[in-house]
Amino acid sequence: MKNAIPEKRIYFLYARKSSESEDRQVQSIDDQINRLKELARTQGLEIKEIFMESKTAKMPYCRPVFADMIKRIEKCEANGIICWEMNRLFRNPVDQGTIHWLLQQSIIKSIQTPEREYLPDDNVLLLNVIGGMANQYIIDLRRNSRRGMVGKAERGWSPSIVPLGYINDLADKTIKPDPESFEPIRKMWDMLLSGKYTPKQIRTIANDEWGFRTRKHKRMGGKELSNSLIYKLFSNIFYTGIFEWAGKLYEGKHKPMVTFAEFDQVQLMLGRHGRPRAQHHAFAYTGFIQCATCGCMVTATEKKKLVKTTGQYKNYIYYHCTRKKKGAECHNPPVPVDDLERQFEDVLEMFHIAPEFLALGLDLLQDEKEKTVTDIVIIGAMQQKSLEEAQKELDTLTRMRYRELIDDTSFLKERDILRDKITRLTAEVRMSKDNSGKWIELTERAFNFAAHAQDHFQDGTIEAKKEVCASLGSNYELKDKTLIFEASVWLIPIAKAYPELIAEYRRLVLQKYLNTEVWNAGLASIIQRWLATVDEVRTVIKELNNPELKIPHLTKPCPPLKDKTS
């Protein structure tokens, strides 16, 4: 028997070098190519084409040359790769898996490096160890780099690229004022603070009259100031001596260009274009109230005032318009936080229900929930049965076509009808399961909210107050120190019916001279109307058709309404 002629191996030469730190010790691309050509010559290997690129391999799908080479290998244009090391081909699990799979399937017959040859029959553990070491190198490098940058930030030096006006001193690894641009940029701040110039006017003056250009670097710089850059410059907290890195603020050791007062003043002048520095106070009612006069958001300010009677300072919080819209002349007066909270409490009182009425409503909803669960089980069983029957019809239809009992036209027509039916029934089954009892649960939350929101508002945290306000209503506005808002639609039926019912109930309780029959008849009338209100709230919530309706879950035990015999 003759020996089989071995398949001819045709190689692609792949050389890669990244400009990042992972490859600083790797030979240049030209050196790699020269050494690998010599390797191919000495071993008699045929190189069909050379692929080279300067891209990092730590992330997948970011090397177009590598991707093109793999596609051409899959088309059998070559069945081998020559490279300097295996980590030239991959440093991440995705590319590693691609190479390993092609090698295991013998699509790649050989991977040749100066050290050794990798073949499809090689132990897979060896390849996994090599790939794991290449990937771990990147992980360790990233971790060590981040640790070094955190240490640098904690020492007061920004690890990020410094903004205009500063330069990195590579000799002592510090940040120093740029002798060319520090003073011109400080002058730009002064021009804006004077109120006589806009950022765009400052940009035009700097570019056209001063000839200002950004610092020239190896691959960037030497350009005029752009609109985006001038706004970025005036909103960068770095110029105050503080810098932000990885979501945290650090106190820098570089020379500040402006004071905090100047920086904050510029942010107010810029309005939405600027970014004020981080607030150190948390206020409960900011972020959702607007000024009714000019439409700007309402913010809060904490002030210290000297109390003459005690000789001590006391903190006062005022809510006021930010006045950030251009050309807005707003004279809406500020509101002390105590006055604002008093108005919120008055609103909550409008929707507050007594524990007895809450218990009655929850009992009704519990009964309805049990009935709904029973109905859902029955309906769900019917829907599931219809779904199973439709699937059987489709299976039968498919078997008929397989046996050529029907033609293609009839089969495709009936198949599409059945598929549409199955899709619709599947959606109905899923919807029934997802929404089972959901509306009743939301109604229970609505009544618990009406009963307990006052307590959570008065005794809760800032987050609890915000949660109560968000559920209470929307479109909050302040006008002449008065709170205006739109109540949540599911609270409106309570506000309409409850005040009259609770007043009637309290009068009934006081009428002890009434005989039992008359007393209980009056109570029954109150209960009947209240239960109608409960049902109306449930209907409103269901018609909203919003299963993700945000109503906080507030609960406390509550006593039942008592008839005269009890």
N, C-alpha and C positions, 0 to 999 in steps of 0.2 A: 504494500500500500504506500502510495506516495505521500510525502509530507505536504500539508496545506501551505500554500504560499502566503506568508504574512502580509496583512493589509499595509499598504504604503501609508506612512504617517506624514502629514503636512501640518506645519506649525504656523501659528500666529505668534509674533513676538509682542509682548505687552510690557511697556515701561511706564511707570507712574511715579510722580513725586509731588507731594503737597507742600504748599508754602507755609502750612501750619507747623507747630512745634513737633507734631508726631513724626515728621520726616526730616528733621534738621540734620540727623546723622546719616541719612540715606544718600547714596551717591547720586549725582545729577543724572538727568535722563540720558544725556549723550554718553556718559560713562557706562550707564546700564546697557545701552544699546551696543556699544563697542564690545563690552565684555561678553554679552550674550551672543553676538555674532561670532566671536572667537570660539565660544562654547559650541555653537552649532557647526562651525567649520571642523573643529577637532573631532566631533562625534558624528559627523556626516548627516546632520539634520537639515531638512529642507524648510526654509522660512518663506512662506508665501507673501506675507505682508507684515509691516510693522505698525503697531498701534501705540500711541503715546499721548499722555495728557497730564496736566498739572491740576489735579483735583483731590480732595480728601476722600477717603473711603470709609470714614466713620459713620456716614449716613447712607442708606440705600437710595437708589433712584436719582443720584446727583452726578453720575459719571456718564455722559452721553457716549464717549468713545468706548468705554467698557461695555455699555449696553449694546452698541452696534456690533462689537466683536462677538458677544454671546449670540446675537441673532444670526450672525453669519456662520457660527459654529453649528447652531441648530439646523441651518440649511445645508450642513455637510460640506461647506467650503474649506474647512480645515478640521482636523481631529486631534490637534495638540496645541499646547500653549507653552511658550518659553518665557520665563519671568525671573527677576532677580531673587525674590523670595515669595512665599505664599501670601504674605501680608500685603504684597503689591496688588494681589487680586481681590482680597477682601479684608475688612476690619470690622464687619458687622454681621450678625447672624443671617440676614436676608441674602446678601451676596454669597456668604459662605454656603448656605443651603443650595443656592443655584449651582455653584461650582461642584459641590459634592454630588448633587443629583445627576448632573451631566456626566460626571466621572463614573458613578455607579452604573448608569445606563450604557456605558461605553460609547456615548456620543463623543466624549473626550477620551481619547485612548491614552494620552500621556500628558503630564504636566512636568516640564523639565526646568530645574533650577541648577545653579552651579554646585549645590550641595548634594542633590539626589533627584531621582525621578519618582513621580507619584503615578501609580497605575490603578485601573479599576478594581483589581483584586486585592489591593492593599488593605490592611486592617483599618476599619472605619474609625476605631478609637484613636488611631494616630492622627487622622485628619481632624477629628473633633478636638483633640488636644491642641493641635496647631491653630485651629480656628478660634478656640476658646482663649488661647494666649494672646492672639492678635486683638480680639474683642476686649479682653480684660485690660490690655495696655491702654486702650482708649478710655475705658471706664476709670482706671486709676489716674490717667492723665487729667481727665475732666475733674475728678474729685480733688486732686492735688492743686490744680489750677484754681478751682473755686475756693479751696482753703486759703491759698495764698492771696487771692483777691479780697476775701473777707478780712484777713489779717491786715492787709494794706488799708482797707476802709476803716477798720477800727483804730489804726494808727493815725488816721486823719487825712489820708491821701486817696483821692477818687481813682478807682481802677478803670473807669470809663474814659473815653476820649474827652479831653478838656474843651470847653467852649471857647469861642473867640475872645481874645484878650489875655489868654493864658497859654503857656507851653509846658510840656513835660521836660524836665531836666533829667536826661538819661544818665548823667554822671552820678548824681546823688539820689536819683529816683524820687524827686520831689516835683512840685508844681509851682511855677514862678510866673509873674506877670510877663506878658509878651512885650518887649521893649518897643515894638512897632505898632501894636494895636491896642494896648491897655488904655492909654490916655484918650485916643479917639473914641473908643467905645464908652468910656466914662463920660465923655462929652455928649454922646448920643443920649445917655440916661438923663443928663442935665437938661438937654433940649426937650425931652418928653416931659420931665417934671415941671418945666416952666409953663406948660400948658399952651404954648404958642405953636407947637409942631405936632403933627400926627406921625405915626410910625412910617407911613408911606413917604411923607415929606422928608423925614430924616434919612430914609433909605436913598432917596433921589439926591439929596445934598451930599451924602457920604460917597455915593458912586460917582456922581458927575463933577462935583466941585472939589472934593478931597482926593478923588482917585483911589478910594478905599478898595482893597481887594483882600479876600481871605488868604490866610497863610498857605503858601505853596508846599505841598507834600509830594511824595514820589508819584502817587497815582491820582491825586485829587488836589483841589484848592486852586488859588490864584484866580478866583472868580468874583464877580460883583455880588453884593448883598441882594438876596431875593426877598419877596414879600413874606414868604413862610419863615425864612431865616431871621428876619428882623423881629417878627412876633415871637419866635422861639427864643431869641436872645433876651427880649424883655420879660419873658415869663420863666426864665431859668433861675431857680433858687441858688444855684452855684455861686452867683455873684454876691450873695450875702455872707459867704463864708461857710455855708452849709451845702452838702451835696446829698443826692438821693442815689442809692444803689441797692438793687435787689429788693425794692419795695420798702426800704428803711432809710431814715434820715440820719446822717452822720455829721458831726461837727468837724469841719475841715481845718487844716493848718495853713491853707493857702491864704493869700492876702485878699480880704473882702474888697469889692469894688463899690458896693452900695450898702446902706444901712437897712435894717428890717423895716423901718418906717417908710423909707423911700421905696422899697420893694413893694410893700403893701399898697402904698399910694398909687404906684404904677399899675398894679393889678386892678384896682378900682377904675382907673382911667381906661384900661383896655377892655373892661367888661368881659365878655365871653371869650375874647382872644387870649386873656391871661389866665394864669392858674395861681390862685392865692396859696400861700403856704399852709401847711396842715393846721387845722384848728385843734386847740387843746381842750375845748369844752364840747360836751355833747348836749344838745338841746332836743327836747321831745317833739317839738312842733315845727321843725324846719323840714323843708323838702317836699311838702305837700300843700302849703297854703300860698296863694297868690295875692298880690295887691289888686284890689278891685278897680283902682284908679288907672294904673298904667300897665298892669299885666305882668310886672316883674315878680320874682319869687320873694317870699317873706323870709328874712333871716333873723337871727337873734344876737344880741350884744349883752355882755355882762359888764356892769359898771360897779365901781366901789364909791360909796358916798359916806361922808362923815356925819354921824348922828350926833348933833350938838348936845343932846341931853345926856348921852352916855360917854361921849368923847371917843367912841370906837367907830371903825369903818364897817359898813354893812354892804353885802352884795345884792345888787338889783339886776334882774334880767328883763330886757325889753325886746319885743318883737316888732320889726319894722321892715319897710320896703327896701330892697337892695338898690333900687334906682339904677339898674344896669342897662336899660334900653337907651339907645342913642336918641337924644332930643326929648326924652321923657322928662316932663316937669311934674313931679309927684309931690304933693303936700299932705299925703296921708299920714296922720300922726302915729307915733309908736304906741304900743300897747304893753303895759306891765304884764308879766307872766301870770300874776295872781288874777288879774281881770280876765285874761284869756282862758285860764283854767276854769274860772267861775262860769264862763259862758259855755264851755264844754260840759260842765256838770249840769247846767240848766237844760241843755239839749238831751243829755242822757236821762234826765228826770222825765222828759216827754215820753220816752219809750220804756221806762222802767215798769215792770209788773211785779206784783206781790208774789211771794212764794206759793201761796195757796192756788193762785191762778196758774202758776207754772206747773204745779203738780197735776192739776186737772188736764192741762194741755198735753203734758207728757204721757199721761195715762191713755188719752185718746190716740196719740201717735203710736204708742206701744201696741194697742189693739189693732190699729191699721197696719202696722208693720207685720204682725203675725198673719193677718189676712193677705197682705201683699206677698209674703213669702210663700204662702200656700198657692196663691194664683200663679206666681212665677214658676213654681215647681210644675204645675199642670201645663202652663203655656210652654215652658221649656221642654217638657217631655214631648208635646205635640210638635214643636219646632224640630227637635232632634229626630223624631220619627220621620218627618217630612224630608229632612236632610238625608237620612239613611236611605229612604226610598228613592230619592233623586239620584244618589250615588249608585244604587243598584240598577236603575234604569240606564245610567251611563255605562256601567259595566256590561250590561246586556247588549246595549247598542254596539259597543266595541267588539264583543264576541260575534255579533251578527255580521259586522263588516269583515272581521277576520275570516269568517266562513263564506264570505262573498254572497251573503243573503240580501244585502242592500248595496246600492252603488255609492260612489264617492259623494255625489251631490246630496243625496238624502242623508248620508251619514254626517257630513259636515254641518248641514243645516240643523239636524236634531242635536248633534253634539254641542253646538254653540248655544242652543236654547237651554239645554240641561246644565251646561257650565255656568251660564248666567244665573240660573235658578239656584245652583249650589252655592255660588258666591253670595247671592242675596240672603239665602237661608243661614249660611255661616256667619254673616255679619249680624243677622238678627239674633242668633244664639249668643254670640259674643256680647252684643249690646244688652241683652236681657241679663246676662251674668254680671256685666260691669255695673249696670244701673240698678240692680236689685236692691231696693231699700235705700238707695242713695238720696233720693229726694226727701224721704222721711227723716233720715239721719241729719240732713242739712236743716230741716225744719226744727228738729229738736235743738240743734245748735243755735238757731235763731232765737228760740224762746229762752234758752239758757243764757244767751248773750243779753237779752233784754232784762233778765232778772239779776244778773251778776256783774254787768259791765261797770256799774258805778263803783263797786268795791275794787275791781281790778284797776280802774282808772285812778282812784284816790290813793290806793296803797301799793300800786304796782311800780315796776321799774320804768325807765325811759322806753325800753322796748315794748313793755306791756301797754303803756299809754299810746304809743304809735299804732300798735295792733288794734286797740279799741277804736281809735280815730279812723283807721283805714276801713274797719267794718261798719262803723257808724254811718259813713256817707262818703261823698266825693265832691270834687270841684270846690274845695274850701277857698274862701276869699275873705280878706279883711277890708272893711270900709268904715272910716271914721270910728275906729276902735271897736267895730261890731263884726262878729263872725257870721258869715253867710255860707251856706252849703246846701247840697242836695242830699237828702236822706236816702239811705239804701231802700230800694223799693220793697224789700221784704219786711221792713219795719213799719211802713206806712199804715197797713191795716191795723196794727197794734195801736199806733198813735190815734187813729180815728175812733176805734171802738172801746179801748180799755179805760180811758178816764171816766166815761159815763158809767161803765159797768162797775168799776171799783167804788165810785161814789154811791151807786145804788146798793151795792153790797154792804158798805159801811153803814148806810142808813138802816138797812134791814137788820143788821146785827144789833143796832141800838133799840129797835122796836121790839122789846121783850114782851110787851103786852099782847102781841099778835098770837092767835092760836096756832098750833103746830101745822095744821093743814094750809093755812094762808101763808105762814112763814116759809114752809117748804115749797109751796107753789112759786113764791117770789124768787127763792133760790134757784128753782128749776129753770125759771125764765132767764135768769142771769147765766146759768151754766149753758143753756142752749145757745144763747147769743155768743157766748165766749167760744164755744166749740165751733160755731160757724166762722168766727174770726181765725181760729187755729187752722181750719180747713182752707180759708182764703190765703193765709200765709203760705201754706204748703203748695197751693195752686200757683201762686206767684213765683215761688222758687222753682217749681217744675217747669213753668213756662219760660223761665230764663234760659233753660236748656244749656246750662253750664255746670257740668259735674265737678269742675275745679273751683267752684265758688268758694272764696275764702271767708269762712265764718269761724272764729276761734272757738275752741271747745272749753267753755267755762261752766263749771258745775259746783253745786253745793246742795246739801239735803234740804227739802222743802216740805212743809206740812200740807195736808189736804184741806179742801173746803169742808166745813162741818155743817151738817143740818141741825135742826133744833133738838132732835132726840139725842144727839151725841154731845 
